[in-house]
Amino acid sequence: MVVSLLVLCGILALAGLIIAGAKSESKNGGDEVIKKVYVYLVLFATLMMTIGGGVAAFMAIADMVAPTGYYQSFEEFKQGGAKMEASAGDVSKMTEKQLKENYDAMVAAEKQRQTERATNSLIKSMGWIIIPFPIFIYFQRKLRAGGFEDA
């Protein structure tokens, strides 16, 4: 986060220097430099957003394929679960089989929850790809075609 802010500040400082230098040039030359700096800044920002979304999407897919495991063992569950469920009913009357079924249900529910979080994250990450990518393509095509010199 800090690195990206430093990079952004550096780019803005560089853009400020270019704009200041462009003002000392003729009116038409300065406008062209400002337009090019703007186009390159938009291209850079949208490319970084798309790359960041791609990385986040990859990480979300990895979490869907291999969700984070449940770290509590069955023995820990029996000890801790007995305290938590004591208010709901008499845990001492629960058999080992019932405790194991409850533990397996909790592990399955946690795995499902992790997969749902990963799916949600994937959908959000796709927004970071789908929204800026067409803007990047548009500006790149305009730059290659030379469409910003006339505008």
N, C-alpha and C positions, 0 to 999 in steps of 0.2 A: 504494500500500500504506500509506504513512504517512498519507495523507489519510483513508483509510478507518478507520485506527486512531484518528485524532483525532476523526472523526465518531462512532465507537463510544464513545470515552471521554466525549465531550460528551453523548451520549444517556444513558449510564449515570449521569453526574453529574446530569443533569436528572431522571432517574428517582429518584435518591437524594434530591434536594431535594423532589420531589413526595411521596415516601414519608415523608420526615421531616415534611413539612407535614400529611400525612394522619394521622400518629400523634397530632398535637395535636387533631385533630377527634374527633368521636364515633366509637365503635367501628364502627358500621355504615357510616358515611360514609367512614371511612378504608379499610375493606375494599373498598368500591366503587371508590375511586380507585386502589388498588393493582391491582385486577382490570383496570381500563381501561388503566392504564399497561402492564401485562403484555400485554394484547391488542394494543395499538398497537406495542409493541416486537416482538412476534412478527410482526405484519403488516409492519413496516418491514424486519426481518431477512429474511423470506422473499421480500419484493418485491425487495430488493437482490440476493439470491442468484439469483432468476429473471432479473433484468435482466442481471446479470453472465454468467449462462449463455447468455442470448440473444446477447449481444455476442460471447462466445467461439465460439458455434456459427456466427454469421455469418462470423467470421474464418476458421474452419475450412473452411466452404463456399467462401470466396474462395480459400483455399489449394488446395482440390481442383480448382476451376475453372481457376485459373491458378497452378500450382505455381511455386515459386522456380526460376529458371533455373540451369543449370550454368555456372559462371563461367570455367572453364578453357578456353582456346582449343585448337584442334588442334595448333598449333605448340608451345604450352606442354606439351601432353600428350606430344608426340613427345620433347621434351627431358627432361621429368620422368619420363615413363613408361619411357623407355629406362633410366634409372637404377634405377627400382623393379623392372622386369622383368628386369634383367640377372642377378639371382640365379636367376630361374626358367629362363632360357634365353638364347641369344645373340640379342639384339635387333637387332644389326646385320644379321642374316640376314632379319629381317622386312621385307616390302615395304611400300611406302607404302599400298597397298590394305589389307593386313592391319592396319597401324596405324590406318587410318581406320575399319575395321570394329570394332576394339577400342575406339576412341574413341566411336563411335556407340553401341556396346553399353553403355559406361559412362554416357553421357549418358542413355540410355533407362532404365538401372537407377536412376540418381539421381532421375529424374523419377518413376518408380514408387515409390521410397522416400519422396519428398516427399508423394505422394498417399496412401500408406499412413499416414504420420504425421498428415496432415490428417484422414483418416477416423477414426483413433484419437482425435484431439483432439475431433472432432465427437461421437463416442459419449460421451466424458467430459463434454463440455459439455451434452449432453442430460440427463445426470444432474443437473446444476445447475438444470435447468428442471423436469424431471419430478418430482423428489423434493419441492422446497419449494412448487411451485405448488398442489397440492391442499391443503396446509396453509394457504396463504394464502387460498384460496377458502373453506375451512371456517371460519376465524376471521372472515373478512369477512362471511359469511352470518350467523354467530352474532352478530356485532356489530350488523348491520342489523336482525336479528330481535329484538335485545334479550335474547338468551339468556344473557348473562354477568351480568346483574344478579341473576338468581335463583340462580345457582350458588354 
